[in-house]
Structure formats: C-alpha cells, structure tokens
Amino acid sequence: MEELKSAKTEIRRGASSSIEIQHQCTHVVNEIQEMLKHLESPLSLKSCIYRVPDYLRKLKEEHYTPQVISIGPFHHDANDKLQIMEQRKLRYLKYFIERVENFGISLEDLVRIIKENEESIRCCYAETIHLDSDHFVKIITIDAIFILELFWRDFFNDWKSEDNGARIETWLTSAIRFDLILLENQLPFFILEKLFDHAFASHPSYSRSLIHVMTFYYFDYYNTQHISYSPLMQMKHFLDLLRTFWLPEEIPERGNDVVKHLHSATQLHEAGLAFKKDPSSCLLDIKFTKGALRMPPLTLDNSSETIIRNLLALEQCHYSDKAYITDYFILFGFLINTNKDVNLLVRKGVMLNLLGNSDEARNLVNSLVENVIYVDMNSDFYRVCKELKAFYKRPWNRRILEPSTLSGPVARAEDEEDASDFEPEENGDEEEEIDEEDEDENGGKVDVPAKRKRSDKDDLDDDDDGGEDDKRPSKR
C-alpha cells in the first residue's frame, strides 16, 4: 500500500513538473516571437556606406572620424565641434535655393525628391538608421544641397563677394575635401544626381554629365591617372570614386593565391635585385623584369594615412573579393621591415617620404594592413612575388662576397646608384620562367578561410631567412 501511494505521489510530481516546463516553454516561445516581430530588415544589396569595423577603427579612430563637417546620418550630432559647420550648410542651402528659383525650382520640390527616394537612400547604409522620416530627410536634404552648391561654386569659380559667408577659408577648404572622402561620411551619389538634374535641367550650362564632371574636378588632386568621366563608370559615393582613381585600366584576375612571406627590400637588393622607378601614374602597376622590380613612386605625407586607411576599410566592407588596393599595401608592407628598407626605396625613387623621418614611414607602412582580413592576392602581384622568391633563392644572383675574398677597400654597391641598379645584359641570361613546381623546402601550404577553395598553386611560405620577422595581415 505504501509503495502505491509513493508511486502516485511521484506521478503527481512528474505531472506538475511537466506542466511547469510547458508553461516556461510557452513563455520563452512568446518572447522569441515578439523579438521576431521587431527583427530589423536584412542588409540590402544596395548597401555601400559602412561604419568602419571595430577591428580597424580601434587602431586609429581619428582617421575615420570627420574633423570639421558631418555628412549623412552616422556622425550627425555626434560631435559638438561639427556643429559649427551646420550654420555654413544652411547658408549654402539659402544660396542654392536663390540660384534655382530662377528656373522655377523650390525647396519643396527638392525635399520631395529626397522623400520619394528615402527608402533607397536608407538601403545604401549598411545598418538601420534609427531616425524618423522627417529628421532623416532633413539631414539628407541639407547635406546634399551643401555639396551641390559647394561643387558649383568650385567648378565655375563662382565666389561672389556679396554672398557673405560663402567663400571658404583655404584651410577649411582642404579640411572639408578631406572629410568628404571618409567612409562613414558619405551620401549615395545617385541622390546628388537626382537633385542636380531636377534643379538645373533648365540651366544653360546643364548637361547630364555635368554633376560627374564637377565631382571629378573637385577631387582632381587625387586623380593622379587623369581619368576622365565615362557614362559607363559607376560611382557609389566619393570614396568609391577615389578607389577608381587608384585602380589600373586593366583589372587583374583573382584566384585563391596567398602570399605568406616575402623578403625585405634590403634582402632582395643584396641578392642582386634592382629597384627601378616606373613612369606609370598607377601605383598598382608593379612589374618584375630582367632582375629589376619596377614600381611607380608611392608618396607618404600627412594626408596619406587617412586616405589609405579609408580605402582599405571600403575594400574590407564592400570589395573583399576585389581588394586590389589591399594587395598593394600587403606587398609593400613585406618590402619594409626596417629603416634601412625605407632609405633604400627612397634612394631608388620608388618611395617619396614626406613624413620627416624613416621611422614614421616604416611605422605607417607596417601598420596599414594590421588586422586587415586578407584571403587572396590578384594574379599579377602573386606572380611578381613568386618571381621575387625564385630570384632570391638563386645563388648566382647574389652580390654579397665573403670577406675572405676581398682584397683592398671595396665600395659597397648599394651606396652607389649606378652600381646598385644591376640589370642583366640584353643578350645575357634573362629571368627564366618560374617553374610551377618551385616550392620551399618546407613545402608549406596556406590555410585559407572556410568556404573558400584551396589553391592548387604553391604558396609563398619561404624558409627562415635568418632573422627578420614574418609580418603579415591578420587572416580571419
């Protein structure tokens, strides 16, 4: 009898426990369903304006943050010092309205264009913008019209003395241009086009391409290749245009090839490699021919770091499978380990150091790709790196002599420009084709990120070269 009572008690306890578990499950289910109701929309395929990833921003936050003017929603009201320019924006808005009123265009017309395209504009930002519609439309309207008025005055040199407050001081002109290229400080270019076309369609100087021509003119300082606007060119925003200014005319293919290590400039030079200044205006036009590495000169000055870091951030976020500028700085970073490498490249004319000293240049180049996620390298650069590796491993290329073989004072070749620029005779042995089977003694393979096809080619994981640390970007 006692056993029966005990069994019934256990059954009741079990039933009670089951009811409690069911109640708890129902409560959790309801909470999850409520969360799903408030789930934010996934990122649009139109997304092209991003916040810089924290793994990059935390290294040099000041290079991603506007200093004088906020454009778009990310930095609006984020910093008191940016509020000074808000009055200047409103003044430019006033001048712009006065300019287009002659063609029957009102502020209401311009606001309507922004309102009609609000959803498309929001989709260009790679996160949900938590601003109500009116506030968002107001920000975009004021910022876009400021840019259009600024570009118009700059292009047509339209700085009337009676427009009090329109002319911008020289230092501020440079600062504004600089802020307009930051990744987090962008407007979608399509909305500038729509506003401009609507406002100036009746203007005698109007053409469909005028807004593009004005934009190219404003950023002409960065257009070192003197690229002209083409209707086939797609411009997502101003930083995207700067990236276009850097890219070669013919874009190399990309595979799954990764360079893990390359000898430094000094090591390669001591092995017989000549560094030659290439006349190309495209930095990415690097070639290895006849024992010489030919490179267009890279200029490093006080503005370089901000420009480069934002271009790299754009490629991390939007062009991870087309990271050609990232390729360049990875390759350049391998070449520079010490101040001696910096001095060599400066002496050879392939780098112009305006930073003051070799330490600053070395630290800058070495830090640019820190934490950068790097998964492959374009085929042209990979081939150059493989050829440099093979060149270094051939003992007959080396110019360093054992001390016992020297008789009398011998001038070091690298201290004499002509002697250092070793190049084989035209009828001598040219660089032979690099055998695809050429591997390191270790035969190392590259660990590539998940979901990427492993390369069938050898990686460039060299042997221990006797001391210099292997520097490479992060792989995630």
C-alpha positions in Angstrom: 0.0 0.0 0.0 2.8 2.4 0.9 4.5 1.6 -2.3 1.3 2.5 -4.3 1.0 5.8 -2.5 4.6 6.6 -3.2 4.1 5.8 -6.9 1.1 8.1 -7.1 3.0 10.9 -5.4 5.8 10.6 -7.9 3.3 10.6 -10.8 1.7 13.8 -9.5 5.1 15.4 -9.1 6.0 14.4 -12.6 2.8 15.8 -14.0 3.3 19.1 -12.0 6.9 19.3 -13.3 5.7 18.8 -16.9 3.1 21.5 -16.6 5.7 23.9 -15.2 8.1 23.1 -18.0 5.4 23.6 -20.6 4.5 26.9 -19.0 8.1 28.0 -19.1 8.5 26.9 -22.8 5.4 28.8 -23.7 6.8 31.9 -22.1 10.1 31.6 -24.0 8.3 31.0 -27.3 6.2 34.1 -26.8 9.3 36.2 -26.1 11.1 34.9 -29.2 8.0 35.5 -31.3 7.9 39.1 -30.0 11.6 39.5 -30.9 10.9 38.3 -34.4 8.2 40.9 -34.9 10.8 43.6 -34.3 13.5 41.9 -36.4 15.3 44.5 -38.5 15.4 44.1 -42.2 18.5 42.3 -43.6 21.1 44.4 -45.3 20.2 45.5 -48.8 22.3 44.5 -51.8 22.5 48.3 -52.4 24.5 48.8 -49.2 27.7 50.7 -49.9 28.2 53.1 -46.9 29.5 51.4 -43.8 30.7 52.0 -40.3 34.4 51.1 -40.2 34.7 47.7 -38.5 35.8 47.9 -34.9 38.9 45.8 -35.5 40.2 48.6 -37.8 38.7 51.6 -36.1 40.2 50.9 -32.7 43.7 51.1 -34.1 43.4 54.7 -35.4 40.0 56.1 -34.8 40.9 59.6 -35.7 41.5 58.6 -39.3 37.9 57.5 -39.8 36.2 60.4 -38.0 35.2 63.7 -39.6 37.1 66.7 -38.3 35.1 69.7 -39.5 31.9 68.6 -41.3 29.4 65.7 -40.8 27.8 64.3 -44.0 24.9 61.8 -43.7 23.4 60.3 -40.6 26.4 58.4 -39.0 28.1 61.5 -37.4 25.2 63.9 -37.3 25.0 65.4 -33.7 27.9 63.1 -32.7 30.4 65.8 -32.0 30.0 69.4 -30.8 32.9 70.7 -33.0 31.0 69.6 -36.1 28.0 71.8 -35.3 29.9 74.9 -36.4 29.5 73.9 -40.0 25.8 73.4 -39.7 25.3 77.2 -40.0 27.5 77.2 -43.1 25.4 74.4 -44.6 22.2 76.4 -44.0 23.8 79.5 -45.6 24.7 77.4 -48.7 21.1 76.0 -48.8 19.8 79.6 -48.9 22.2 80.5 -51.8 21.3 77.3 -53.7 17.5 78.0 -53.4 18.1 81.5 -54.7 20.1 80.1 -57.6 17.5 77.6 -58.7 14.4 79.7 -58.1 15.1 81.4 -61.4 14.3 78.1 -63.0 11.0 77.5 -61.1 12.5 75.2 -58.5 11.5 75.5 -54.9 12.8 74.0 -51.6 9.6 72.0 -51.5 10.5 70.4 -54.9 13.9 69.4 -53.6 12.6 67.9 -50.3 10.0 65.9 -52.3 12.8 64.3 -54.3 14.5 63.2 -51.1 11.3 62.0 -49.6 10.4 59.9 -52.7 13.8 58.3 -52.6 14.1 57.9 -48.8 13.9 54.1 -48.8 16.5 53.8 -51.5 18.8 56.2 -49.6 18.4 54.2 -46.3 19.2 51.0 -48.1 22.6 52.4 -49.1 23.6 52.5 -45.4 24.8 49.1 -44.0 22.8 49.4 -40.8 19.4 50.5 -39.8 19.2 54.3 -39.3 17.2 54.9 -36.2 15.9 58.4 -37.2 12.3 59.2 -38.0 11.4 60.1 -41.6 11.3 63.8 -41.2 14.6 64.0 -39.4 16.3 61.7 -41.9 15.0 63.6 -44.9 16.1 66.9 -43.4 19.7 65.7 -42.8 20.0 64.3 -46.4 18.5 67.4 -48.0 20.7 69.9 -46.2 23.9 67.9 -46.7 23.2 67.1 -50.3 22.4 70.7 -51.2 25.5 71.9 -49.4 27.7 69.6 -51.5 25.9 70.7 -54.8 26.4 74.4 -54.0 30.0 73.8 -53.0 30.8 71.9 -56.2 29.0 74.5 -58.4 31.0 77.4 -56.9 34.3 75.5 -57.0 33.8 74.4 -60.7 32.6 77.8 -62.0 34.7 79.8 -59.6 31.5 81.5 -58.5 32.6 83.2 -55.3 30.6 86.5 -55.3 31.8 89.0 -52.8 28.1 89.9 -51.9 27.5 86.3 -50.8 28.5 86.9 -47.3 29.9 83.7 -45.7 30.0 81.7 -49.0 33.7 81.9 -49.5 35.6 79.2 -47.5 39.0 79.8 -45.9 41.9 77.9 -47.5 42.5 75.7 -44.5 38.8 74.8 -44.3 38.6 74.0 -48.0 41.2 71.3 -47.6 39.6 70.0 -44.4 36.1 69.7 -46.0 37.5 67.9 -49.0 39.3 65.5 -46.7 36.2 64.8 -44.6 34.2 64.2 -47.8 36.2 61.1 -48.6 35.7 59.3 -45.2 33.9 56.0 -45.5 31.4 56.9 -42.7 30.8 60.4 -44.1 29.2 59.6 -47.4 25.9 60.2 -49.3 24.8 57.9 -52.0 25.9 59.6 -55.3 22.6 58.8 -57.0 20.7 61.2 -54.8 23.1 64.0 -55.7 22.4 63.2 -59.4 18.7 63.3 -59.0 18.7 66.6 -57.1 21.1 68.2 -59.6 19.3 67.0 -62.6 16.0 68.3 -61.3 17.4 71.7 -60.1 19.4 72.6 -63.2 17.6 70.9 -66.1 16.7 74.3 -67.4 20.1 75.9 -66.8 22.0 76.9 -70.0 25.1 75.1 -68.7 23.3 71.9 -67.9 24.2 68.5 -69.3 23.6 65.0 -67.9 27.2 64.6 -67.2 27.8 67.9 -65.5 27.5 66.7 -61.9 30.0 64.0 -62.7 32.4 66.4 -64.3 32.1 68.8 -61.3 32.8 65.9 -58.9 35.9 64.8 -60.8 37.1 68.4 -60.8 36.6 68.8 -57.1 38.6 65.7 -56.3 41.1 66.2 -59.1 44.0 66.3 -56.7 43.6 62.6 -56.1 43.1 61.7 -59.8 46.8 61.0 -60.5 45.9 58.9 -63.5 43.9 61.8 -65.0 40.9 59.5 -65.5 38.0 61.2 -67.4 34.4 60.6 -66.6 32.7 57.9 -68.7 28.9 57.2 -68.7 29.9 53.5 -68.1 31.5 54.5 -64.8 29.5 53.5 -61.7 30.2 55.8 -58.7 28.6 54.7 -55.4 30.0 57.7 -53.5 33.1 59.9 -53.3 35.3 57.3 -51.6 34.3 54.8 -54.2 35.5 57.4 -56.8 38.9 57.7 -55.2 39.2 53.9 -55.3 38.6 54.1 -59.1 41.3 56.7 -59.3 43.8 54.1 -57.9 42.8 51.1 -59.9 44.6 50.1 -63.1 42.9 50.3 -66.5 43.1 46.5 -66.9 41.9 44.8 -63.7 43.9 41.6 -62.9 42.2 38.3 -62.3 41.9 36.9 -58.8 42.3 33.3 -57.7 42.9 31.7 -54.3 46.5 32.5 -54.1 48.0 33.9 -50.8 51.5 35.3 -50.2 52.6 34.5 -46.6 56.0 35.9 -46.8 58.4 37.9 -48.9 62.0 39.0 -48.3 62.5 42.7 -47.5 63.7 45.3 -49.9 67.2 45.2 -48.4 67.5 41.4 -48.6 66.3 41.4 -52.2 68.7 44.2 -53.1 71.6 42.4 -51.5 70.6 39.3 -53.5 71.1 41.3 -56.7 67.6 42.8 -57.3 67.5 46.4 -58.7 64.6 48.7 -57.7 63.6 51.0 -60.6 61.2 53.9 -60.6 58.4 53.2 -63.1 56.9 56.2 -65.0 53.3 54.8 -64.7 50.8 57.0 -62.9 49.1 53.9 -61.5 50.6 52.8 -58.2 49.4 49.3 -58.8 51.5 48.9 -62.0 54.3 46.9 -60.4 56.4 44.7 -62.7 59.4 42.4 -62.3 61.6 42.2 -65.4 65.3 41.4 -66.0 66.3 41.4 -62.4 64.6 44.7 -61.6 61.4 45.4 -59.7 59.8 48.4 -61.3 57.4 50.4 -59.2 55.6 53.8 -59.6 56.7 56.0 -56.6 54.5 55.9 -53.5 54.2 59.3 -51.8 53.7 59.3 -48.0 52.7 62.6 -46.4 50.5 63.8 -43.6 47.3 63.1 -45.6 48.3 59.6 -46.8 47.3 57.6 -43.8 43.7 58.8 -43.7 43.1 58.2 -47.4 44.8 54.8 -47.4 43.0 53.5 -44.3 39.6 54.5 -45.6 40.2 52.9 -49.0 41.3 49.7 -47.2 38.2 49.9 -44.9 36.0 50.2 -48.0 37.6 47.1 -49.5 37.2 45.2 -46.3 33.5 46.0 -46.2 32.4 46.1 -49.8 35.2 44.8 -52.1 36.5 41.8 -50.2 36.7 39.8 -53.4 38.3 42.7 -55.3 40.7 44.1 -52.8 43.4 45.4 -55.2 44.5 48.3 -53.0 44.8 45.9 -50.1 47.0 43.7 -52.3 49.3 46.7 -53.0 49.9 47.6 -49.3 50.4 44.0 -48.3 53.1 43.6 -50.9 54.6 47.0 -50.0 54.5 46.0 -46.3 56.5 42.9 -47.0 59.3 45.0 -48.5 59.7 47.3 -45.5 60.9 45.8 -42.2 63.5 48.3 -41.1 64.5 51.9 -41.7 67.2 50.6 -44.0 64.4 49.3 -46.3 62.8 52.8 -46.2 66.0 54.5 -47.1 66.8 52.1 -49.9 63.3 52.6 -51.5 63.6 56.4 -51.1 67.1 56.4 -52.7 65.8 54.3 -55.6 63.0 56.7 -56.2 60.1 54.3 -55.6 59.0 56.0 -52.4 58.8 59.7 -51.6 58.9 60.1 -47.8 57.5 63.5 -46.7 56.8 62.4 -43.1 60.0 63.7 -41.7 62.0 60.6 -40.9 62.3 56.9 -41.8 60.8 55.7 -38.5 57.5 57.4 -39.3 57.4 55.9 -42.8 58.2 52.4 -41.6 55.7 52.5 -38.8 53.0 53.8 -41.2 53.5 51.2 -43.9 53.8 48.4 -41.3 50.6 49.4 -39.5 48.3 50.0 -42.6 47.4 46.3 -43.0 47.4 45.5 -39.3 44.2 43.5 -38.6 43.2 43.6 -42.2 41.4 40.4 -43.3 43.3 39.0 -46.3 42.2 36.0 -48.2 43.8 36.1 -51.6 46.0 38.2 -53.9 45.5 39.2 -57.5 47.2 37.1 -60.1 49.7 39.9 -61.3 51.0 40.6 -57.8 51.1 36.9 -56.9 53.3 36.2 -60.0 55.6 39.1 -59.1 56.0 37.7 -55.6 56.7 34.2 -56.8 59.3 35.5 -59.3 61.0 37.6 -56.5 61.1 34.5 -54.3 62.7 32.4 -57.0 65.2 35.3 -57.8 66.3 35.4 -54.1 66.9 31.7 -53.9 69.2 31.6 -56.9 72.8 31.9 -55.5 74.2 33.3 -58.7 72.1 36.5 -58.3 73.8 37.4 -55.0 76.3 40.2 -54.9 77.5 39.8 -51.3 81.1 38.5 -51.2 82.7 36.6 -48.3 85.2 38.9 -46.5 88.0 36.5 -47.2 87.6 37.0 -51.0 88.1 40.8 -50.8 91.5 42.4 -51.3 91.7 46.1 -50.6 88.9 48.6 -50.0 85.7 47.8 -51.8 82.9 50.3 -52.1 79.5 48.9 -51.3 77.4 48.7 -54.4 74.2 49.8 -52.7 75.9 53.2 -51.8 76.4 53.9 -55.5 73.2 54.4 -57.5 74.6 53.2 -60.8 76.3 50.2 -59.4 73.3 49.1 -57.5 70.9 49.1 -60.4 72.1 45.7 -61.5 70.4 44.5 -64.7 71.5 41.6 -67.0 72.9 42.3 -70.4 70.3 42.3 -73.2 71.9 39.2 -74.7 72.6 37.7 -71.3 70.5 35.4 -69.2 67.1 36.8 -68.7 64.9 35.7 -65.8 63.7 32.2 -66.6 60.1 31.2 -66.3 59.1 30.3 -62.8 58.5 26.6 -62.6 55.1 25.9 -61.1 56.8 23.1 -59.2 59.2 25.5 -57.4 58.4 25.1 -53.7 60.0 25.9 -50.5 62.0 23.2 -48.7 59.2 23.1 -46.2 56.5 22.9 -49.0 54.1 24.8 -46.8 50.5 25.3 -47.7 48.3 28.2 -46.9 45.4 27.9 -44.6 42.5 29.7 -46.3 39.3 30.8 -44.6 36.3 28.5 -44.5 34.1 28.3 -47.6 37.0 29.3 -49.9 38.5 26.8 -52.4 42.1 25.9 -51.6 44.6 27.0 -54.2 46.3 24.3 -56.3 49.4 26.5 -56.5 52.2 26.6 -54.1 52.1 29.4 -51.5 55.0 31.7 -50.9 55.9 30.5 -47.5 59.7 30.9 -47.6 62.3 29.3 -45.5 63.8 31.0 -42.4 65.8 33.9 -43.9 68.0 34.4 -41.0 66.2 36.7 -38.7 63.7 39.2 -39.9 60.2 38.7 -38.5 57.4 37.5 -40.7 54.9 40.3 -40.9 51.6 39.7 -42.5 48.0 40.9 -42.2 45.5 39.1 -40.0 43.7 36.2 -41.5 40.2 35.5 -40.2 
